[in-house]
Amino acid sequence: MSIKHRLRTLLICLPLLFGSLGGMPMRPEEIEELMHAMNEQKIVVTVEDEGDNYNLPKLPSLDF
């Protein structure tokens, strides 16, 4: 496991630990949902600068 993955896991688990020590209950379903959300892949959408020239097709104009 990489260091980033271990730190991210620790960052998620520490609040759970402090919450349990402080008496804040958390259902097992909530913990399972949190762990599934942590393992999901993320899709990143980037927007290029306006200076980039792309050869996009022109939309047809509608003249009435």
BAROVO-811160 format. One record per residue (C-alpha): residue number from 1; residue in one letter; x, y, z. Coordinates in pm, whole numbers, plus 50000, padded with zeros to 5 digits. Last residue first. Layout:
<voses>
<vose NUM,"A",<X,Y,Z>>
...
</voses>
This chain:
<voses>
<vose 64,"F",<46362,53096,46014>>
<vose 63,"D",<46732,53023,45993>>
<vose 62,"L",<46871,52739,46203>>
<vose 61,"S",<47247,52732,46199>>
<vose 60,"P",<47420,52395,46177>>
<vose 59,"L",<47662,52329,46461>>
<vose 58,"K",<48024,52361,46365>>
<vose 57,"P",<48242,52052,46404>>
<vose 56,"L",<48519,52080,46662>>
<vose 55,"N",<48872,52118,46538>>
<vose 54,"Y",<49019,52231,46867>>
<vose 53,"N",<49231,52536,46917>>
<vose 52,"D",<49355,52584,47273>>
<vose 51,"G",<49356,52947,47381>>
<vose 50,"E",<49029,52903,47569>>
<vose 49,"D",<49211,52696,47828>>
<vose 48,"E",<49110,52333,47871>>
<vose 47,"V",<48839,52218,48107>>
<vose 46,"T",<48916,51904,48301>>
<vose 45,"V",<48668,51640,48413>>
<vose 44,"V",<48789,51401,48682>>
<vose 43,"I",<48612,51071,48733>>
<vose 42,"K",<48661,50926,49081>>
<vose 41,"Q",<48688,50557,49155>>
<vose 40,"E",<48501,50432,49455>>
<vose 39,"N",<48701,50294,49750>>
<vose 38,"M",<48629,50580,49994>>
<vose 37,"A",<48259,50569,49914>>
<vose 36,"H",<48253,50198,49997>>
<vose 35,"M",<48424,50264,50332>>
<vose 34,"L",<48174,50537,50418>>
<vose 33,"E",<47879,50316,50327>>
<vose 32,"E",<48018,50036,50547>>
<vose 31,"I",<48061,50276,50839>>
<vose 30,"E",<47707,50406,50795>>
<vose 29,"E",<47569,50051,50778>>
<vose 28,"P",<47761,49959,51096>>
<vose 27,"R",<47569,50232,51281>>
<vose 26,"M",<47766,50512,51440>>
<vose 25,"P",<47721,50607,51807>>
<vose 24,"M",<47887,50918,51948>>
<vose 23,"G",<48025,50830,52292>>
<vose 22,"G",<48337,51045,52280>>
<vose 21,"L",<48560,50741,52229>>
<vose 20,"S",<48343,50632,51937>>
<vose 19,"G",<48359,50976,51780>>
<vose 18,"F",<48733,50998,51832>>
<vose 17,"L",<48782,50662,51660>>
<vose 16,"L",<48551,50748,51370>>
<vose 15,"P",<48728,51082,51332>>
<vose 14,"L",<49060,50891,51316>>
<vose 13,"C",<48941,50635,51062>>
<vose 12,"I",<48901,50866,50761>>
<vose 11,"L",<49236,51043,50801>>
<vose 10,"L",<49403,50708,50874>>
<vose 9,"T",<49266,50565,50551>>
<vose 8,"R",<49388,50871,50360>>
<vose 7,"L",<49730,50843,50525>>
<vose 6,"R",<49754,50475,50434>>
<vose 5,"H",<49651,50540,50074>>
<vose 4,"K",<49900,50826,50037>>
<vose 3,"I",<50180,50612,50185>>
<vose 2,"S",<50123,50346,49923>>
<vose 1,"M",<50000,50000,50000>>
</voses>
